[in-house]
Amino acid sequence: MEWVEIKGNDDIKGLLELFGYFHDSCLKELMMWTDSYVDHNRSMSVGLGLDTKMQMLFHRQFNNPSAIEILFEQVTHFQLKPSPENYDSIIYDATLILKDGTLYWADTSDWTPNDYNGEVTWISAKKVKWRDASDWMGKVRRYKSVIKE
């Protein structure tokens, strides 16, 4: 699975068309990390600059590809809006926008970077890559955890 970097609007259009604008998809998993940590001697190491990264795995009900993984690097904002109780988590359409050197992904097509609607999941980052993850279909969790289900 080779990463494809989003560099401009042609790359954005290509990904959105390839993945059907995320129609009938779902966010299966996400993982976030930074370069900051505390070592065994309790000494803090702090990442510099925009050191937050996120990986998101999406599944959809269509083939070629049926799943993609997106890597957001140098994350500048992240807002998660889980589905309310008794509602599904289906994404009907999504958007990916490049504005002023920042890439924005949102789980609805009519969202814009000026829209701070609390009802939308969205992320902004300076770098975005994606790859086909069609081999990762099904219930199995791919971003490992110590939590047993």
KAFENZI-V894092 format. One line per field, one symbol per residue. ss: DSSP state (H for helix, E for strand, - for the rest). psi: psi as a letter, one per 20 degrees, with the letter a starting at -180 (. if undefined). A space follows every 10 residues. Layout:
# KAFENZI-V894092
ss: ???
psi: ???
This chain:
# KAFENZI-V894092
ss: ---EE---HH HHHHHHHH-H HH--EEEEEE EEE---EE-- ---EE----- --EEEEEEEE ------EEEE EEEEEEEEE- ---------- E---EEEEE- -EEEEE---- ---------- -EEEEEEEEE EE-HHH---- ---------
psi: opqppoiahh ggggggghjk kjplrqogqq pqrrjqrpah jkppppqqbn jpqqppppqr krrmqiqqpp opqlphqppp nqqrpjqrkp phqrqpqppl jppppqkqij qriiolpijp pqqqqhqpqr qpkhikrahp phoqripp.
